[in-house]
Amino acid sequence: MKFINSIISKRSEIKPFPFPVYSGTIAFLLLAGLADSIYLSLHHYLIYTDIGYESFCAISKAINCDTVSQSPYSVFLGIPVAIWGVAGYCFCLLLLPFALSADAEKTRIWPLIFIISIIFSFISIIFAAVSTLYIRSYCIMCILSYGINFLLLFYSLLIIRRFGEKEKIIDGMRQDIKFVFNNKLSFFIIAPYTVLVVSIFVNFPAYWNLSPPPLSANIPHGITKEGYPWIGGSENPELVITEFTDYLCFQCKKMHFFLRHIIENNPEKIRLVHRHYPMDNQYNPLVKEPLHIGSGEMAILSIYAESKGKFWEMNDALFNIDKKDKSIDIKKLAEKTGLDSKELATARYNNKIRRALWLDIKDGLKLKITGTPAYVINGKLYLGEIPADVLKNIIE
């Protein structure tokens, strides 16, 4: 902070542009940041609620906004990070009327905005590190917000240097806070904003917590003649869907829970047959490099649970495992499913179970499945999602 104060105390000999050039640039950056955060908020919502949604920046494994939104790091303290961004940029925009008022004399509010910009920039560095070290994927629109934050930091510093008073940055921030609260505008701007933000945050719906409907005795389930678990229509279903999924695939989870909810409302019309297709290079020869490591082992655990009549309990527990977990907690899974933890742990070495998994993978390879989820309906293969017209008549 001493270094920053020393920079601010030195007046530049370069003739500055008119004040509106700098203040207008900051206003533009704040509006751009707000627009970007609104887009990211909508994107985050659609990722979890729209089964067919895919963003324009889902370009590759490394550049993929969808992957970033699907990660647990996209939510902080029960609120999507993008919503925090909307709140932050709105707050700064609401400070501008104070900064541009005649009483501010081009000096007030800018130290406060500068401090906020430091916080924004620091958060940007943290999320960039998280994307690099943990998510291993980058979001283009997030990177745009990082750039906006650093530009806000730069331009607010320019205003302080060229138009501000010779005061320490912390002292300036304190004066700014007093200036805001002593201004009549605060009652009409800051107070309503605070009430609105608090009420939204307190009542914000956790739409990202995907979950299947609770297992019910009213929903038939069993094993096909071939030995595959099914749920839904028991005798003459109008539609039979065979899914090939991976327990570490977000789209698999979203689609699976979506289909389960449809079955809950139409139990006699649809039968869902489950098969395993882990995109784990240790189990699936299609995958040539490490990807979804552990999904093969998870499939083995569910096949064991199937042999004990607990497939759907294990299936739901596996889909809901926190992706931050580095390993599978066998004891916790056993408690959730009512299985013996020791037997569950040794199932991973059972050759019969591993052979059953290989049969699923081999059939998937024969169908030329290149990714998950995949669905076979009336002999036709669908990758990624099921077309709306296939389900339309059933849902209606």
Stockholm file with secondary structure:
# STOCKHOLM 1.0

chainA/1-396         MKFINSIISKRSEIKPFPFPVYSGTIAFLLLAGLADSIYLSLHHYLIYTDIGYESFCAISKAINCDTVSQSPYSVFLGIPVAIWGVAGYCFCLLLLPFALSADAEKTRIWPLIFIISIIFSFISIIFAAVSTLYIRSYCIMCILSYGINFLLLFYSLLIIRRFGEKEKIIDGMRQDIKFVFNNKLSFFIIAPYTVLVVSIFVNFPAYWNLSPPPLSANIPHGITKEGYPWIGGSENPELVITEFTDYLCFQCKKMHFFLRHIIENNPEKIRLVHRHYPMDNQYNPLVKEPLHIGSGEMAILSIYAESKGKFWEMNDALFNIDKKDKSIDIKKLAEKTGLDSKELATARYNNKIRRALWLDIKDGLKLKITGTPAYVINGKLYLGEIPADVLKNIIE
#=GR chainA/1-396 SS CHHHHHHHHSCCSSCCCCHHHHHHHHHHHHHHHHHHHHHHHHHHHHHHHCTTCCCTTBCSSSBBHHHHHHSGGGEETTEEHHHHHHHHHHHHHHHHHHHTSGGGTTTSSHHHHHHHHHHHHHHHHHHHHHIIIIICCBCHHHHHHHHHHHHHHHHHHHHHHHHSCSCCHHHHHHHHHHHHHTSTHHHHTHHHHHHHHHHHHHTCCCTTCCCCCCCCTTSCEEECTTSCEEEECSSSCSEEEEEEECTTCHHHHHHHHHHHHHHHHSTTTEEEEEEECCCCTTTCTTCCSCCSTTHHHHHHHHHHHHHTTCHHHHHHHHHTSCTTCSSCCHHHHHHHHTCCHHHHHHGGGCHHHHHHHHHHHHHHHHTTCCSSSEEEETTEEEESSCCHHHHHHHHC
#=GC SS_cons         CHHHHHHHHSCCSSCCCCHHHHHHHHHHHHHHHHHHHHHHHHHHHHHHHCTTCCCTTBCSSSBBHHHHHHSGGGEETTEEHHHHHHHHHHHHHHHHHHHTSGGGTTTSSHHHHHHHHHHHHHHHHHHHHHIIIIICCBCHHHHHHHHHHHHHHHHHHHHHHHHSCSCCHHHHHHHHHHHHHTSTHHHHTHHHHHHHHHHHHHTCCCTTCCCCCCCCTTSCEEECTTSCEEEECSSSCSEEEEEEECTTCHHHHHHHHHHHHHHHHSTTTEEEEEEECCCCTTTCTTCCSCCSTTHHHHHHHHHHHHHTTCHHHHHHHHHTSCTTCSSCCHHHHHHHHTCCHHHHHHGGGCHHHHHHHHHHHHHHHHTTCCSSSEEEETTEEEESSCCHHHHHHHHC
//
